[in-house]
């Protein structure tokens, strides 16, 4: 009988303390500054994709969760500043372990991780994010892709100072 009263005393004592439960869907706790959430494919300020299709992120992924198929940019269709671009870019979040090795492997900082963590779905297929879901939206005033390379554009205008000594996009 004494044990029952002792248990009720613990319950009664905690009844008037401050609640520690967070009401999750309505109130979201901030994430840590170095939190690894959903991936993002970044764009340059002019709207071109940063990804040059080098596939280093896919090689660095220990879970084999990234699929990159590179292709050549042409003067009629330009997606990125280099010679190549990622024609297909997919991340399978069924396999991803959020280690961040893909971020470290990217030579042009095309891939970063956001603080977004709400990715629950009802099907496994919905957790395979293609390029259209990973790309950051176009900024105001940026032209949609693909772009056409205009005659007379110099390598310095298209690709920045690193390409001015070599052929346009030869850096990658």
C-alpha positions in Angstrom: 0.0 0.0 0.0 2.9 2.3 0.8 4.3 1.8 -2.7 1.1 3.0 -4.3 1.1 6.2 -2.3 4.8 6.7 -3.2 4.0 6.3 -6.9 1.0 8.7 -6.7 3.3 11.3 -4.9 5.7 11.2 -7.8 2.8 11.7 -10.3 1.3 14.5 -8.2 4.7 16.2 -7.9 5.2 16.3 -11.6 1.7 17.4 -12.3 2.4 21.0 -11.4 5.9 21.3 -13.0 6.6 23.1 -16.3 5.9 21.0 -19.4 8.9 19.9 -21.5 6.9 18.5 -24.4 7.1 20.4 -27.6 3.9 20.5 -29.6 5.7 19.5 -32.8 3.5 20.2 -35.8 2.6 23.7 -34.5 5.9 24.6 -32.8 9.1 23.6 -34.4 12.4 23.7 -32.5 15.3 25.4 -34.3 18.0 23.1 -35.6 21.7 23.2 -34.7 23.8 25.4 -37.0 25.6 22.4 -38.4 22.5 20.2 -38.9 22.5 18.1 -42.1 19.1 18.2 -43.7 17.8 17.9 -47.2 20.2 18.6 -50.1 20.0 21.6 -52.4 21.5 22.1 -55.9 22.6 25.7 -56.0 22.5 28.2 -58.9 24.9 31.0 -59.8 23.6 34.5 -59.5 22.9 34.6 -63.2 20.6 31.6 -62.9 22.9 28.9 -64.4 23.3 25.7 -62.4 26.5 25.4 -60.4 26.7 21.6 -61.0 29.2 20.8 -63.8 28.3 17.1 -63.9 31.7 15.9 -62.6 30.0 13.1 -60.6 32.4 13.4 -57.6 29.5 13.6 -55.2 28.2 10.2 -56.4 31.7 8.7 -56.1 32.0 10.0 -52.5 28.6 8.8 -51.3 29.2 5.7 -49.1 25.5 4.7 -49.3 25.4 4.9 -53.2 22.4 7.2 -52.9 23.3 9.7 -55.6 22.9 9.2 -59.4 24.5 11.8 -61.7 24.6 11.5 -65.5 26.6 14.2 -67.0 26.2 15.6 -70.5 27.9 18.2 -72.7 26.7 21.8 -72.9 26.2 23.1 -76.4 26.0 26.6 -77.7 22.3 26.1 -78.3 21.6 24.7 -74.9 23.7 25.9 -71.9 22.8 24.8 -68.4 26.0 25.3 -66.4 29.1 27.5 -66.8 31.4 24.5 -67.6 31.7 22.2 -70.6 29.4 19.7 -68.9 26.2 19.7 -66.8 24.2 17.2 -64.9 21.5 15.9 -67.3 20.2 13.6 -64.6 20.7 14.3 -60.9 18.9 12.2 -58.3 19.3 11.6 -54.6 17.6 8.6 -53.1 16.7 9.5 -49.5 15.7 5.9 -48.8 19.5 5.2 -48.8 21.0 8.6 -47.8 22.7 8.6 -44.4 23.2 12.4 -44.3 26.9 12.1 -43.8 27.8 15.2 -45.9 30.7 13.6 -47.9 28.9 14.6 -51.1 29.1 18.3 -50.0 32.8 18.0 -49.2 33.5 16.3 -52.6 31.8 19.0 -54.7 34.5 21.3 -56.3 32.2 24.1 -57.2 29.9 24.2 -54.1 26.9 23.2 -56.2 25.5 20.9 -53.5 24.8 22.1 -50.0 22.5 20.8 -47.2 19.7 22.8 -45.8 18.0 22.7 -42.4 14.9 21.1 -43.8 14.1 17.8 -42.1 10.4 17.1 -42.9 10.5 14.7 -45.7 8.0 12.0 -44.6 6.0 10.5 -47.4 3.6 7.6 -47.9 5.6 5.9 -50.7 9.3 5.0 -51.2 9.2 6.5 -54.7 8.5 9.9 -53.4 11.8 9.9 -51.5 13.8 9.8 -54.7 14.4 13.5 -55.3 15.1 14.4 -58.9 16.9 17.5 -60.2 13.6 19.5 -60.4 13.0 19.1 -56.6 16.6 19.7 -55.6 17.4 22.9 -57.6 17.0 26.2 -55.8 14.3 28.3 -57.6 15.4 31.0 -60.0 16.1 34.4 -58.5 14.1 37.4 -59.8 15.3 38.5 -63.2 17.2 35.3 -64.0 16.4 33.7 -67.4 15.1 30.1 -67.5 17.3 27.3 -68.7 18.6 26.2 -71.2 20.3 29.3 -72.4 21.8 30.1 -75.8 25.4 31.2 -75.9 25.4 34.5 -77.7 28.0 35.3 -80.3 30.8 37.6 -79.0 30.5 36.5 -75.4 33.9 36.1 -73.9 35.0 33.3 -71.6 35.5 35.9 -68.8 31.8 37.0 -69.1 30.5 33.5 -69.1 32.7 31.6 -66.7 34.5 34.2 -64.5 38.3 34.9 -64.2 39.3 31.2 -63.9 38.4 30.5 -67.5 40.0 33.6 -69.1 43.4 31.9 -69.6 41.9 28.7 -71.1 39.1 27.7 -73.3 35.6 28.4 -71.9 34.7 25.9 -69.3 38.1 24.1 -69.6 38.7 24.3 -65.9 36.3 21.4 -65.2 
